[in-house]
């Protein structure tokens, strides 16, 4: 996966069927340009900066408006990586994110793929979801309840776990776009994608780009 600023902009155009002359895209470019400036310092792990957080909140709002993410609040007692967490995200994809399923059907199929085993006479379901939170610290950032924020212990890259407000991913598209922004902030030019859902959404976005060209 090659990382570039121009490629990210093209991806945004393809996902939201945008053109450079639209008012929304102009606002997007303003927010995107902020993350490329030296004064937008990395202030946390995973490329966290004020600009990066503001950019992704702006993009996630568009995702919700387009039906690519649910326009509902995160349930208050959700526990990361637990069955309730996975069930809630899958339910939100199935019932509250119709355009995500239509636009990225194979990513959706991979996301909800599950294996069933039997233990002590009971069926145990294991989901394939491998994404959870973006790891950024939104404690002092203005956000809405639909942004799926929660104050919780967050794993750091090279430091002990810390408590702060962070964002739960809606789906693999949210995961992919946030990951891309974090790589741009860290000046990474190439990334390895081991997550099957991440690989699939990259493939499906490439297909959308080819359709748009034709």
C-alpha positions as CSV (number, residue, x, y, z in Angstrom):
1,X,0.0,0.0,0.0
2,X,1.7,3.2,-1.2
3,X,0.9,6.3,0.7
4,X,0.6,9.8,-0.8
5,X,-1.4,12.9,-0.2
6,X,-2.7,13.1,-3.7
7,X,-3.9,9.5,-3.6
8,X,-5.8,10.2,-0.4
9,X,-7.6,13.1,-2.0
10,X,-8.5,10.9,-4.9
11,X,-9.9,8.3,-2.6
12,X,-12.1,10.9,-0.9
13,X,-13.4,12.0,-4.3
14,X,-14.2,8.5,-5.2
15,X,-15.9,7.5,-2.0
16,X,-18.1,10.5,-1.8
17,X,-18.5,11.2,-5.5
18,X,-17.0,14.6,-5.1
19,X,-15.4,17.2,-7.4
20,X,-12.8,19.8,-6.6
21,X,-15.2,22.6,-7.2
22,X,-17.8,21.6,-4.6
23,X,-18.1,23.5,-1.3
24,X,-17.7,20.4,0.7
25,X,-14.5,19.4,-1.1
26,X,-13.0,22.9,-0.6
27,X,-13.6,22.6,3.2
28,X,-12.1,19.1,3.1
29,X,-9.0,20.5,1.3
30,X,-8.6,23.2,4.0
31,X,-8.7,20.6,6.7
32,X,-6.4,18.3,4.9
33,X,-3.9,21.0,4.2
34,X,-3.7,21.7,7.9
35,X,-2.3,18.2,8.6
36,X,0.6,18.8,6.2
37,X,1.7,22.0,8.0
38,X,4.7,21.9,10.4
39,X,2.7,23.7,13.1
40,X,0.2,20.8,13.2
41,X,2.4,18.9,15.6
42,X,1.9,15.2,16.4
43,X,0.7,15.3,20.1
44,X,0.0,11.6,20.6
45,X,0.4,8.1,19.3
46,X,-0.6,6.8,15.9
47,X,0.0,10.2,14.2
48,X,-2.5,12.0,16.5
49,X,-2.6,15.8,15.9
50,X,-5.3,18.4,16.2
51,X,-5.5,18.6,12.5
52,X,-5.8,14.8,12.0
53,X,-8.6,14.6,14.6
54,X,-10.5,17.5,13.1
55,X,-10.1,16.1,9.6
56,X,-11.4,12.7,10.5
57,X,-14.4,14.1,12.5
58,X,-15.2,16.1,9.3
59,X,-15.0,13.0,7.1
60,X,-17.0,10.8,9.6
61,X,-19.8,13.4,9.5
62,X,-19.9,12.9,5.7
63,X,-19.9,9.1,6.2
64,X,-22.9,9.4,8.4
65,X,-24.7,11.7,6.0
66,X,-24.0,9.3,3.1
67,X,-25.2,6.2,5.0
68,X,-21.7,4.8,5.2
69,X,-21.8,5.0,9.0
70,X,-24.6,4.9,11.6
71,X,-26.3,8.2,12.8
72,X,-26.7,6.9,16.3
73,X,-24.8,7.2,19.6
74,X,-22.4,4.6,20.9
75,X,-24.0,2.5,23.7
76,X,-22.6,3.7,27.0
77,X,-21.6,0.3,28.5
78,X,-19.9,-1.2,25.4
79,X,-16.6,-3.0,26.2
80,X,-13.9,-3.1,23.6
81,X,-13.3,-6.4,21.8
82,X,-16.1,-8.1,23.7
83,X,-19.0,-9.9,22.1
84,X,-21.3,-7.0,22.8
85,X,-18.8,-4.6,21.0
86,X,-18.7,-6.8,17.9
87,X,-22.5,-7.5,17.9
88,X,-23.2,-3.7,18.1
89,X,-20.9,-2.8,15.2
90,X,-22.3,-5.6,13.1
91,X,-25.9,-4.6,13.9
92,X,-25.0,-1.0,13.0
93,X,-23.6,-2.1,9.7
94,X,-26.6,-4.2,8.9
95,X,-29.4,-1.9,10.1
96,X,-28.0,1.7,10.1
97,X,-25.3,1.8,7.3
98,X,-27.1,0.8,4.1
99,X,-24.7,2.5,1.7
100,X,-21.7,0.9,3.3
101,X,-23.1,-2.5,2.4
102,X,-24.0,-1.4,-1.1
103,X,-20.7,0.3,-1.9
104,X,-18.4,-2.2,-0.2
105,X,-20.2,-5.6,-0.2
106,X,-17.1,-7.8,0.0
107,X,-15.6,-5.7,2.8
108,X,-18.9,-6.1,4.6
109,X,-18.9,-9.8,4.0
110,X,-15.4,-10.1,5.4
111,X,-16.2,-7.9,8.4
112,X,-19.1,-10.1,9.5
113,X,-17.5,-13.4,8.7
114,X,-17.6,-15.6,11.8
115,X,-16.6,-19.1,12.9
116,X,-18.7,-21.2,15.2
117,X,-17.3,-23.8,17.5
118,X,-19.0,-25.9,20.2
119,X,-17.7,-25.8,23.8
120,X,-19.5,-27.7,26.6
121,X,-22.5,-28.2,24.4
122,X,-22.8,-24.5,23.6
123,X,-22.0,-22.7,20.3
124,X,-19.2,-20.1,20.6
125,X,-19.2,-17.5,17.9
126,X,-15.9,-15.8,16.9
127,X,-16.1,-12.7,14.7
128,X,-13.5,-11.6,12.2
129,X,-13.5,-7.9,13.2
130,X,-9.9,-6.9,13.9
131,X,-10.3,-3.1,14.3
132,X,-11.4,-1.3,17.5
133,X,-10.4,2.3,18.3
134,X,-8.2,4.9,16.6
135,X,-6.1,5.6,19.7
136,X,-6.2,9.4,19.4
137,X,-6.9,11.6,22.3
138,X,-10.0,13.7,21.7
139,X,-10.4,14.9,25.3
140,X,-10.1,18.6,24.4
141,X,-11.7,18.3,21.0
142,X,-15.3,19.2,20.3
143,X,-17.3,16.2,19.1
144,X,-20.9,14.9,18.9
145,X,-22.4,11.7,20.5
146,X,-22.7,10.3,17.0
147,X,-18.9,10.4,16.7
148,X,-18.7,7.3,18.8
149,X,-16.4,8.6,21.5
150,X,-15.7,7.1,24.9
151,X,-13.4,7.8,27.9
152,X,-11.4,4.6,28.4
153,X,-8.0,3.1,28.9
154,X,-6.1,3.3,25.5
155,X,-3.1,1.3,24.5
156,X,-0.1,3.4,23.5
157,X,2.6,2.6,20.9
158,X,5.6,2.9,23.2
159,X,4.1,4.1,26.5
160,X,1.8,2.7,29.3
161,X,-1.9,2.6,28.8
162,X,-3.6,6.0,29.4
163,X,-7.2,7.1,30.0
164,X,-8.7,9.5,27.6
165,X,-11.6,10.1,25.1
166,X,-11.0,8.1,21.9
167,X,-13.1,7.0,18.9
168,X,-14.6,3.6,18.2
169,X,-14.4,2.7,14.5
170,X,-17.7,2.4,12.7
171,X,-16.4,-0.1,10.1
172,X,-13.4,-0.9,8.0
173,X,-13.8,2.2,5.8
174,X,-13.5,4.4,9.0
175,X,-10.5,2.2,10.0
176,X,-8.8,2.6,6.6
177,X,-9.2,6.4,6.2
178,X,-8.0,7.0,9.8
179,X,-5.0,4.7,9.2
180,X,-4.2,6.5,6.0
181,X,-4.3,9.9,7.7
182,X,-2.0,8.6,10.5
183,X,0.5,7.4,8.0
184,X,0.6,10.7,6.2
185,X,1.1,12.5,9.6
186,X,4.0,10.1,10.3
187,X,5.5,10.6,6.8
188,X,5.2,6.9,6.0
189,X,5.4,6.2,2.3
190,X,4.5,2.5,2.3
191,X,2.4,0.4,4.7
192,X,1.8,-3.3,5.1
193,X,-1.8,-4.4,5.3
194,X,-2.3,-7.7,7.2
195,X,-6.0,-7.1,8.1
196,X,-8.2,-9.0,5.6
197,X,-10.9,-6.3,5.8
198,X,-8.3,-3.5,5.1
199,X,-7.0,-5.4,2.1
200,X,-10.5,-5.8,0.8
201,X,-11.6,-2.2,1.1
202,X,-8.5,-1.1,-0.7
203,X,-9.4,-3.4,-3.5
204,X,-13.0,-2.2,-3.6
205,X,-12.0,1.5,-3.6
206,X,-9.7,0.7,-6.5
207,X,-12.7,-0.8,-8.4
208,X,-14.7,2.3,-7.7
209,X,-11.9,4.5,-9.1
210,X,-11.8,2.5,-12.3
211,X,-15.6,2.8,-12.7
212,X,-15.4,6.5,-12.1
213,X,-12.7,6.9,-14.8
214,X,-14.8,5.0,-17.3
